[in-house]
Amino acid sequence: MRHVAVIIPARYGATRFPGKPLADLAGKPLIAHVVERAKRARGVDVVAVATDDDRIVRAVRAAGGEAILTGPAATGTDRVAEAARKLAPRPEIVVNLQGDEPLIEPEAIEAVIDAMAGGVRMATLARPLAEGELERTQVVKVVTRASGDALYFSRAPIPHRRAGGESALARAHVGIYAFTAAFLETFTALAPGRLEGEEALEQLRALEHGYDIRVADTGYRGFGIDTPGDLERARALLAAGA
C-alpha cells in the first residue's frame, strides 16, 4: 500500500474573501469542515493543512487537525509541495485538495487516489455538465483521449459539435489533483506555460510540457467558497443535511 497524504493549502488573504478559511460555518471554521471530510476518505494516511498564517495553524490544531507552516508560495500547489517535504514519513501520493471545499465528498478523494494506479503520475476528476454550464467560463471543461488522459482543459465550450447541439463528450473539470511525490516536485519546477497563462488554468502546465493527466469520473459537483454569498449557500446546504 502506498502512503497517501491529503494536503489542503489555505491562505488568509484571499482577495474576494479575506479570512475565508476561518469563516464560521455551522459553529466551526470553514477549514475544519474540509479536514473532517478528507479524513473520512478511504485509503488516506494523513490529512494536513498547509498555510503561512499562524491564525490558520491555531484554528486547525484547535479543531484537532494537523497544520504545517510554510513560507510564502506562488501557488497552492507550491505550498502543497513544500508541506509534503516536511511530512514524515514522506508520502508517495499527494492529494491537493482546495481549502474552500467544505462540502467535499470523501468518495471524490477516493476516486482521484484510485486513478493513480498503474504508473499514473498525476490525476484529476471530471463530472457531467449541468444544463447551461457548457457556455459558462467559470466552469472549466475537459476533453480526454480514449485512454482517459486529458487532451485539453478550457473555459471555452469544448468539444465544439459541428452538427450543432451539445456534445455528449463535454465534461466539467473538478479541481482536485493527485500526484506522485516525485512528479509533484517535477511539476512545481516547470516553467509556467503559455496556454496556462491564456486560460489561467495551472493544470495546462503539465500538458504543455508533455506530461499526462489521468481524468477519472465523479458525481461530485464541486462547491467552492469564493464569496460571503457562497458561504451563506453552504450554511443552507449543511442545515439541509448536505
C-alpha positions in Angstrom: 0.0 0.0 0.0 1.3 3.5 -0.9 1.4 6.2 1.8 -1.2 8.8 0.9 -1.4 12.4 2.2 -4.2 14.8 1.6 -2.7 18.3 1.8 -5.0 21.3 1.9 -3.5 24.7 1.0 -5.0 27.6 2.9 -4.2 31.3 3.0 -5.7 34.1 4.9 -5.6 36.9 2.4 -7.9 35.9 -0.4 -8.8 38.9 -2.5 -12.5 38.4 -2.7 -12.9 36.9 0.8 -10.1 37.8 3.3 -10.0 35.4 6.2 -12.1 32.8 4.4 -10.5 29.6 6.0 -11.6 30.9 9.4 -15.1 32.0 8.5 -17.7 30.4 10.7 -19.7 27.6 9.2 -22.1 25.7 11.4 -20.1 26.6 14.5 -16.6 25.8 13.3 -14.0 27.3 10.9 -14.6 26.5 7.3 -11.2 24.8 7.0 -12.2 22.4 9.8 -15.0 21.0 7.7 -12.6 20.3 4.8 -10.2 18.5 7.1 -13.0 16.4 8.7 -14.4 15.3 5.4 -11.0 14.5 4.0 -10.3 12.2 7.0 -13.3 10.1 6.1 -11.8 9.1 2.7 -10.7 5.5 2.4 -7.0 5.0 1.8 -5.8 8.3 3.3 -3.0 8.1 5.8 -2.6 11.7 6.8 -4.6 14.9 6.3 -2.8 18.2 6.8 -3.4 21.9 6.2 -0.5 23.9 4.6 -0.5 27.6 5.4 1.7 30.5 6.0 -0.6 32.1 8.6 -0.4 31.4 12.3 -4.1 32.1 12.8 -5.0 29.3 10.5 -2.4 27.0 12.1 -4.0 27.7 15.6 -7.6 27.1 14.3 -6.7 23.8 12.6 -4.9 22.5 15.6 -7.7 23.6 17.9 -10.1 21.6 15.8 -7.8 18.5 16.1 -6.2 18.8 12.7 -2.6 18.8 11.6 -1.2 22.0 10.3 2.1 22.7 8.5 3.6 26.2 8.5 5.1 27.0 5.1 6.7 30.0 3.6 5.1 32.3 1.0 4.2 30.4 -2.1 3.4 31.4 -5.7 0.5 28.9 -5.9 -1.4 26.5 -3.8 0.4 23.6 -5.5 3.8 25.1 -4.5 2.5 25.3 -0.9 1.4 21.7 -1.0 4.8 20.6 -2.4 6.6 22.4 0.5 4.4 20.8 3.1 4.8 17.3 1.6 8.6 17.6 2.0 8.0 18.3 5.8 5.9 15.2 6.4 7.4 12.1 8.0 7.2 9.6 6.6 7.3 11.2 3.2 4.1 10.4 1.2 4.2 8.5 -2.0 0.9 10.0 -3.3 -0.1 13.6 -2.5 -3.7 14.9 -3.0 -4.0 18.6 -3.4 -7.5 19.5 -2.0 -8.7 23.1 -2.1 -9.3 24.6 1.4 -12.5 26.2 0.3 -14.5 23.0 -0.4 -16.3 22.3 2.9 -18.8 20.0 1.2 -16.2 17.8 -0.4 -17.4 14.2 -0.7 -14.9 11.6 0.6 -15.8 9.5 -2.4 -14.3 12.1 -4.7 -11.0 12.0 -2.9 -11.1 8.2 -3.1 -11.7 8.4 -6.9 -8.7 10.6 -7.6 -6.5 8.3 -5.4 -7.8 5.2 -7.2 -7.0 6.9 -10.6 -3.3 6.9 -9.6 -3.0 3.1 -10.2 -0.8 1.6 -13.0 2.1 4.1 -13.0 -0.1 7.3 -13.3 1.8 10.3 -12.1 -1.0 13.0 -12.0 -4.7 12.6 -11.9 -7.8 14.7 -11.5 -11.6 14.4 -11.8 -14.4 15.3 -14.2 -18.2 15.2 -14.0 -21.2 15.5 -16.3 -22.2 19.1 -17.3 -25.4 20.5 -16.0 -27.7 22.4 -18.3 -26.3 25.8 -19.3 -22.8 25.1 -18.0 -21.1 24.5 -21.3 -21.0 28.2 -22.2 -20.1 29.4 -18.7 -16.4 30.4 -18.5 -16.4 29.8 -14.7 -17.0 26.1 -15.4 -13.8 24.5 -16.8 -14.3 21.9 -19.4 -12.0 18.9 -20.2 -11.7 16.5 -23.2 -9.8 13.3 -23.0 -8.2 10.7 -25.1 -9.6 7.2 -25.3 -7.1 6.2 -22.7 -8.7 8.6 -20.2 -5.8 11.1 -20.2 -6.6 14.7 -20.7 -6.2 16.3 -24.2 -7.1 19.8 -23.0 -8.8 21.9 -20.4 -10.6 25.1 -21.3 -13.0 27.7 -20.1 -14.4 27.6 -23.7 -17.2 25.2 -24.7 -15.2 22.1 -25.8 -15.6 20.0 -27.9 -17.4 22.1 -30.4 -20.1 20.0 -32.2 -20.1 21.0 -35.8 -23.6 19.4 -36.3 -25.0 21.6 -33.6 -26.2 21.0 -30.1 -24.1 19.9 -27.1 -21.6 17.1 -27.4 -22.0 14.1 -25.1 -18.2 14.2 -24.7 -18.2 17.5 -22.9 -17.5 17.2 -19.2 -16.8 19.6 -16.4 -13.4 19.6 -14.6 -13.4 19.1 -10.8 -10.3 20.8 -9.3 -8.9 18.1 -7.1 -5.5 16.7 -8.0 -3.3 13.7 -7.1 0.4 13.5 -7.8 3.2 11.1 -7.1 5.5 12.9 -4.7 8.2 12.7 -7.3 6.1 14.2 -10.1 4.8 16.9 -7.7 8.4 18.1 -7.4 8.7 17.9 -11.2 5.5 19.9 -11.8 6.4 22.7 -9.4 9.8 23.1 -11.1 8.3 23.5 -14.6 8.1 27.0 -16.1 4.6 28.3 -16.4 3.1 27.6 -19.8 1.7 30.0 -22.5 -1.7 28.2 -22.6 -1.7 28.2 -18.8 -1.4 32.0 -19.0 -4.1 32.4 -21.6 -6.7 30.2 -19.8 -5.5 30.9 -16.2 -5.5 27.1 -15.6 -2.4 25.8 -13.8 -3.0 22.2 -14.9 -2.3 23.1 -18.5 1.4 23.4 -17.5 1.7 19.6 -17.3 0.1 19.1 -20.8 2.2 21.9 -22.4 5.4 20.2 -21.1 4.3 16.8 -22.4 3.1 15.1 -19.3 -0.1 13.1 -19.0 -3.0 13.8 -16.6 -5.4 10.9 -15.9 -9.0 12.1 -15.7 -11.4 9.9 -13.6 -15.2 10.3 -13.3 -17.0 11.6 -10.3 -20.5 12.5 -9.4 -19.3 15.2 -7.0 -20.2 18.6 -8.5 -17.7 20.7 -6.5 -18.7 23.7 -4.4 -16.0 26.2 -3.6 -16.5 29.2 -1.3 -15.3 32.3 -3.1 -17.6 34.9 -1.6 -19.6 35.6 1.5 -22.7 34.7 -0.6 -21.2 31.2 -1.3 -20.8 30.8 2.5 -24.4 31.5 3.0 -25.3 28.8 0.4 -23.0 26.4 2.2 -24.7 27.1 5.5 -28.1 26.4 4.0 -26.9 23.2 2.4 -25.4 22.0 5.7 -28.6 22.9 7.5 -30.5 20.8 5.0 -28.2 17.8 5.7 -25.7 18.0 2.8 
